[in-house]
Amino acid sequence: MIQSIKQFLRTVRVLYGLIKEENSPQKQTHFSKEVYPGLNNKPTPVNIFKPENPNKYTIIIFPGASPTAEEHPQMIWLSHVMKKAGYQVFLPQIPPLKNLIISQSISDWMEHAYVWIRNHKDVNAEKIIMIGISFGGAMVLMTSLKKEIQRHPPKSVLVYGTYYDIETTLQFLLTGKLITKETERKVQANEWGLKVLFHNYLSKVDVGYDTTNAQKILHLSVQEKNDELEMELGRISGNEKVLIDQILSGKVDSEIERIIELIWKKCKYDFEIISPKFWCEKISQKVFIMHGAYDTMAPYTESLQLAEKLPDSCLLISYLYEHHNLQSTKGIFFKLKEFIKIFSFLFEFIQYTERK
């Protein structure tokens, strides 16, 4: 009974933090900076959030593909929220994700970071939680199948805003169509996904003209080096200019569709390796899945399919959240109903995590 009350109060603190801190993610956020030896034996940053009243559990948050990596404001905000609820949080940098390199090597890095954190002097090795955000969510699922994680699994796994199949995610980026068994609607897909795709794969295909300058511009764009980007844009012309303008604006025309078709044919095997569709049925551990219904980066339909294919999962589709942020345009009664759904999901997650 006492344990249930503690779990209830912990859920209240998490939900309260998610609501209250949304608009000020870095306010009064204190954390320490350490390094861990990376797979390349180089010192790699990790942010550590230590709670004042710890509950003995450690959360490892693996962010998505972003040049800000462990310094991403939303990741720091989420870590702060969990810290306030009593969790110790590790937010490690995963270099391939920071460099926007889409590769199965990401899961090697995650496994490596997990082992280091598990052996950290301040960590209870039997009370670890793994959370993966966006692309990092699918990579956390892939990592859960690796040898060291199988030998010493976390208490629980949660993924947010991730994908099930690269192919259907690409179709969403092209068409903006959200298709379920009951409905079909169209939204404006986020241009970030298109940038990351072409950043990784444009160099792998022959489109019929030189794209060297476009590749350079894409690298600057995903690294958010805007001053250098503007200079390079002024030097480009012809087919490359038209192509890069379309990619950066997120506008899909027949040329974008043609090149994506080339990329798909050339890299299909690579896509299948990192798509949970082809291996998630091997995951024996229960997976908690959250997704924002208004997510324009990875459609929530991806999580619907993921939940169907996983042997054991708990799914929440929130109509309050986008890819990172809280929707603020809904009425009070609608919000209240959604908050109750989120609370129930988080309470079940916490109860499952803290089972004996």
C-alpha positions as CSV (number, residue, x, y, z in Angstrom):
1,M,0.0,0.0,0.0
2,I,2.8,2.4,1.0
3,Q,4.6,1.5,-2.2
4,S,1.6,2.3,-4.4
5,I,1.1,5.7,-2.7
6,K,4.8,6.5,-3.4
7,Q,4.3,5.5,-7.0
8,F,1.2,7.5,-7.3
9,L,2.9,10.6,-5.9
10,R,5.9,10.0,-8.2
11,T,3.6,9.9,-11.2
12,V,2.0,13.2,-10.0
13,R,5.4,14.8,-9.9
14,V,6.4,13.6,-13.3
15,L,3.1,14.8,-14.9
16,Y,3.2,18.1,-13.1
17,G,6.7,18.6,-14.3
18,L,5.8,17.8,-17.9
19,I,3.0,20.4,-17.8
20,K,4.6,23.2,-15.7
21,E,8.1,23.1,-17.0
22,E,7.1,22.9,-20.7
23,N,7.7,26.6,-21.5
24,S,10.9,27.0,-19.4
25,P,12.9,23.8,-20.1
26,Q,16.2,25.0,-18.8
27,K,15.1,27.2,-15.9
28,Q,17.0,26.4,-12.7
29,T,18.4,23.2,-14.2
30,H,21.6,22.0,-12.5
31,F,23.6,19.0,-13.7
32,S,27.1,17.8,-13.7
33,K,29.2,17.0,-16.8
34,E,31.4,13.9,-17.0
35,V,32.9,12.0,-19.9
36,Y,32.8,8.3,-20.7
37,P,35.3,6.5,-23.0
38,G,33.6,6.1,-26.3
39,L,33.8,3.2,-28.7
40,N,36.6,5.2,-30.4
41,N,38.3,5.5,-26.9
42,K,37.8,9.3,-27.0
43,P,36.3,11.1,-24.0
44,T,32.6,11.5,-24.8
45,P,30.3,13.9,-22.9
46,V,27.5,12.7,-20.6
47,N,25.3,15.0,-18.5
48,I,24.3,13.7,-15.1
49,F,21.2,14.9,-13.1
50,K,21.3,14.0,-9.4
51,P,18.1,14.4,-7.5
52,E,17.9,15.9,-3.9
53,N,15.8,13.0,-2.8
54,P,16.8,10.0,-4.9
55,N,14.5,6.9,-5.3
56,K,17.5,4.6,-6.2
57,Y,16.5,4.4,-9.9
58,T,18.6,5.6,-12.8
59,I,17.2,6.7,-16.2
60,I,19.3,6.7,-19.3
61,I,17.8,9.1,-21.9
62,F,19.0,8.5,-25.5
63,P,18.0,11.5,-27.7
64,G,17.3,11.5,-31.4
65,A,19.4,12.7,-34.3
66,S,20.4,16.3,-33.4
67,P,23.6,18.4,-33.6
68,T,22.9,19.6,-30.1
69,A,22.8,16.0,-28.7
70,E,23.0,16.0,-24.9
71,E,22.7,19.8,-24.8
72,H,19.3,19.8,-26.6
73,P,17.0,22.0,-24.5
74,Q,14.1,19.5,-24.7
75,M,16.4,16.7,-23.5
76,I,17.7,18.8,-20.6
77,W,14.1,19.7,-19.8
78,L,13.0,16.1,-19.7
79,S,16.0,15.1,-17.6
80,H,15.2,17.9,-15.2
81,V,11.6,16.8,-14.9
82,M,12.6,13.2,-14.1
83,K,15.3,14.5,-11.6
84,K,12.6,16.5,-9.8
85,A,10.6,13.2,-9.5
86,G,13.5,11.5,-7.7
87,Y,15.3,9.8,-10.6
88,Q,19.0,10.1,-11.3
89,V,19.3,10.8,-15.0
90,F,22.2,10.1,-17.4
91,L,22.1,11.9,-20.8
92,P,25.0,10.6,-22.8
93,Q,26.2,11.9,-26.2
94,I,26.0,9.3,-28.9
95,P,28.3,10.7,-31.6
96,P,26.7,9.2,-34.7
97,L,23.4,10.8,-33.6
98,K,25.1,14.1,-32.9
99,N,26.6,14.0,-36.4
100,L,23.3,13.0,-38.0
101,I,24.7,9.7,-39.2
102,I,22.0,7.1,-39.6
103,S,23.6,3.8,-39.0
104,Q,23.3,0.6,-36.9
105,S,26.5,1.6,-35.2
106,I,24.3,3.8,-33.1
107,S,23.1,0.7,-31.2
108,D,26.8,-0.3,-30.6
109,W,27.4,3.1,-29.0
110,M,24.2,2.8,-26.9
111,E,25.2,-0.6,-25.7
112,H,28.7,0.7,-24.8
113,A,27.2,3.7,-22.9
114,Y,24.7,1.5,-21.1
115,V,27.5,-0.8,-19.8
116,W,29.6,2.2,-18.7
117,I,26.6,3.7,-16.8
118,R,25.6,0.4,-15.3
119,N,29.1,0.2,-13.8
120,H,29.1,3.8,-12.6
121,K,29.8,4.1,-8.9
122,D,26.6,6.0,-8.2
123,V,24.3,3.6,-10.1
124,N,22.3,0.7,-8.8
125,A,22.9,-1.8,-11.7
126,E,19.6,-3.5,-11.1
127,K,17.5,-0.4,-11.2
128,I,18.0,1.1,-14.7
129,I,15.4,2.5,-17.1
130,M,16.1,3.2,-20.8
131,I,14.3,5.9,-22.6
132,G,14.7,6.6,-26.4
133,I,13.4,9.7,-28.1
134,S,12.5,9.9,-31.8
135,F,15.1,8.0,-34.0
136,G,16.8,7.2,-30.7
137,G,13.7,5.2,-29.7
138,A,14.1,2.7,-32.5
139,M,17.8,2.5,-31.8
140,V,17.1,1.7,-28.1
141,L,14.8,-1.1,-29.3
142,M,17.7,-2.4,-31.5
143,T,20.1,-2.1,-28.6
144,S,17.8,-4.1,-26.3
145,L,18.6,-7.1,-28.4
146,K,22.3,-6.8,-28.0
147,K,24.4,-9.2,-25.9
148,E,25.2,-7.0,-22.9
149,I,21.6,-5.7,-22.6
150,Q,20.2,-9.2,-22.8
151,R,22.5,-10.3,-20.0
152,H,21.7,-7.4,-17.8
153,P,18.4,-5.9,-19.0
154,P,17.0,-2.6,-17.7
155,K,13.9,-2.6,-15.5
156,S,11.9,-1.0,-18.2
157,V,12.1,0.6,-21.7
158,L,10.1,3.6,-22.9
159,V,10.2,5.1,-26.4
160,Y,8.7,8.3,-27.6
161,G,7.9,9.5,-31.1
162,T,9.8,6.8,-32.8
163,Y,9.1,4.8,-36.0
164,Y,8.3,1.2,-37.1
165,D,9.3,1.1,-40.7
166,I,11.6,3.5,-42.6
167,E,9.6,2.9,-45.8
168,T,6.3,4.1,-44.4
169,T,8.0,7.0,-42.7
170,L,9.5,8.0,-46.0
171,Q,6.1,7.8,-47.6
172,F,4.8,10.2,-44.9
173,L,7.6,12.6,-45.6
174,L,6.6,12.6,-49.2
175,T,2.9,12.7,-49.0
176,G,2.1,14.0,-45.4
177,K,-0.7,11.3,-45.3
178,L,-1.7,9.8,-42.0
179,I,-3.5,6.6,-42.7
180,T,-5.2,4.4,-40.2
181,K,-7.9,1.7,-40.6
182,E,-10.6,4.3,-40.0
183,T,-9.4,7.5,-41.4
184,E,-7.0,9.3,-43.7
185,R,-5.8,12.9,-43.4
186,K,-3.0,15.0,-44.7
187,V,-0.6,17.2,-42.7
188,Q,2.6,19.2,-43.5
189,A,5.5,16.8,-42.7
190,N,8.5,18.4,-40.9
191,E,11.3,19.3,-43.3
192,W,14.0,18.1,-40.8
193,G,13.4,14.4,-41.7
194,L,13.9,15.2,-45.4
195,K,17.2,17.0,-44.7
196,V,18.5,14.1,-42.6
197,L,17.5,11.6,-45.2
198,F,19.3,13.4,-48.1
199,H,22.3,14.3,-45.8
200,N,22.8,10.6,-45.3
201,Y,22.0,9.1,-48.6
202,L,22.3,11.6,-51.5
203,S,26.0,10.8,-51.9
204,K,25.1,7.1,-52.3
205,V,23.2,7.5,-55.6
206,D,23.8,8.8,-59.1
207,V,21.0,11.3,-59.8
208,G,22.4,12.3,-63.3
209,Y,24.2,15.5,-62.2
210,D,26.8,16.6,-59.7
211,T,25.5,17.0,-56.2
212,T,28.8,17.6,-54.4
213,N,27.8,21.2,-53.4
214,A,24.3,20.1,-52.4
215,Q,25.8,17.5,-50.1
216,K,28.1,20.1,-48.5
217,I,25.1,22.5,-47.9
218,L,23.1,19.7,-46.4
219,H,25.9,18.9,-44.0
220,L,26.0,22.6,-42.9
221,S,22.2,22.6,-42.6
222,V,21.9,19.6,-40.3
223,Q,24.8,20.9,-38.2
224,E,22.9,24.3,-38.0
225,K,25.9,26.3,-39.3
226,N,23.7,28.9,-40.8
227,D,26.3,31.6,-41.6
228,E,28.4,29.1,-43.7
229,L,25.2,27.8,-45.2
230,E,24.1,31.2,-46.5
231,M,27.6,31.7,-48.1
232,E,27.5,28.3,-49.9
233,L,23.9,28.8,-51.1
234,G,25.1,31.9,-52.9
235,R,27.6,29.9,-54.9
236,I,25.3,27.1,-56.1
237,S,23.3,27.2,-59.3
238,G,21.4,25.0,-61.9
239,N,19.9,21.6,-61.0
240,E,21.7,21.5,-57.7
241,K,20.3,24.9,-56.7
242,V,16.7,23.8,-57.5
243,L,17.2,20.5,-55.6
244,I,18.7,22.0,-52.5
245,D,16.0,24.7,-52.3
246,Q,13.3,22.0,-52.4
247,I,15.0,19.9,-49.7
248,L,15.7,22.8,-47.3
249,S,12.1,24.1,-47.6
250,G,10.6,20.6,-47.2
251,K,8.8,20.8,-50.5
252,V,8.4,17.5,-52.3
253,D,8.3,17.7,-56.1
254,S,8.8,15.0,-58.8
255,E,12.6,15.3,-58.6
256,I,12.6,14.7,-54.9
257,E,10.3,11.7,-55.4
258,R,12.6,10.4,-58.2
259,I,15.7,10.7,-56.0
260,I,14.1,9.1,-53.0
261,E,13.1,6.2,-55.2
262,L,16.7,5.8,-56.2
263,I,17.8,6.0,-52.6
264,W,15.3,3.4,-51.6
265,K,16.4,0.9,-54.3
266,K,20.1,1.4,-53.5
267,C,19.8,1.4,-49.7
268,K,16.8,-0.9,-49.1
269,Y,18.8,-3.4,-47.1
270,D,20.3,-0.7,-44.9
271,F,16.8,0.7,-44.2
272,E,15.5,-2.8,-43.2
273,I,18.4,-3.3,-40.7
274,I,17.3,-0.2,-38.7
275,S,13.5,-0.7,-39.1
276,P,11.9,-2.4,-36.1
277,K,9.4,-3.9,-38.5
278,F,12.0,-6.6,-39.4
279,W,13.1,-7.6,-35.9
280,C,11.0,-6.1,-33.1
281,E,9.1,-9.4,-32.6
282,K,12.3,-10.7,-31.0
283,I,12.1,-8.2,-28.1
284,S,10.8,-10.1,-25.1
285,Q,10.8,-7.2,-22.7
286,K,7.7,-5.0,-22.3
287,V,8.0,-1.7,-24.1
288,F,6.1,1.4,-23.2
289,I,5.4,3.6,-26.3
290,M,4.3,7.2,-26.3
291,H,3.6,9.3,-29.4
292,G,2.1,12.7,-30.1
293,A,-0.8,12.6,-32.5
294,Y,0.3,15.9,-34.0
295,D,3.9,14.7,-34.6
296,T,5.0,15.9,-38.1
297,M,8.4,14.2,-37.9
298,A,7.4,10.6,-37.4
299,P,3.6,9.9,-37.7
300,Y,1.8,8.4,-34.7
301,T,0.7,5.6,-37.1
302,E,4.3,4.2,-36.8
303,S,3.8,3.6,-33.1
304,L,0.4,2.0,-33.8
305,Q,2.1,-0.5,-36.0
306,L,5.0,-1.0,-33.5
307,A,2.6,-1.7,-30.7
308,E,0.9,-4.3,-32.8
309,K,4.1,-6.1,-33.7
310,L,5.9,-6.1,-30.3
311,P,5.1,-9.2,-28.2
312,D,4.5,-7.1,-25.1
313,S,3.8,-3.3,-25.2
314,C,1.7,-0.5,-23.7
315,L,0.8,2.3,-26.0
316,L,-0.3,5.9,-25.5
317,I,-1.2,8.2,-28.3
318,S,-1.5,11.7,-26.9
319,Y,-3.6,14.3,-28.6
320,L,-1.8,17.0,-26.6
321,Y,1.7,16.5,-27.8
322,E,3.6,17.0,-31.1
323,H,7.1,15.7,-31.7
324,H,8.6,17.5,-28.6
325,N,6.1,20.1,-27.5
326,L,2.8,20.4,-25.7
327,Q,-0.2,21.4,-27.8
328,S,-1.8,24.5,-26.3
329,T,-4.8,25.1,-28.6
330,K,-7.2,22.6,-27.0
331,G,-10.0,23.4,-24.5
332,I,-9.8,22.7,-20.8
333,F,-12.0,19.6,-20.7
334,F,-10.2,18.0,-23.6
335,K,-6.9,18.7,-21.9
336,L,-8.2,17.2,-18.6
337,K,-9.2,14.0,-20.4
338,E,-5.8,13.7,-22.1
339,F,-4.0,14.4,-18.8
340,I,-5.9,11.6,-17.2
341,K,-4.8,9.3,-20.0
342,I,-1.2,10.3,-19.7
343,F,-1.3,9.9,-15.9
344,S,-2.7,6.4,-16.2
345,F,0.1,5.5,-18.7
346,L,2.9,6.9,-16.6
347,F,1.5,5.3,-13.4
348,E,1.5,1.9,-15.1
349,F,5.0,2.5,-16.4
350,I,6.2,3.4,-12.9
351,Q,4.5,0.5,-11.3
352,Y,5.9,-1.9,-13.8
353,T,9.4,-0.4,-13.4
354,E,9.3,-0.7,-9.6
355,R,7.9,-4.2,-9.4
356,K,10.0,-6.6,-7.4
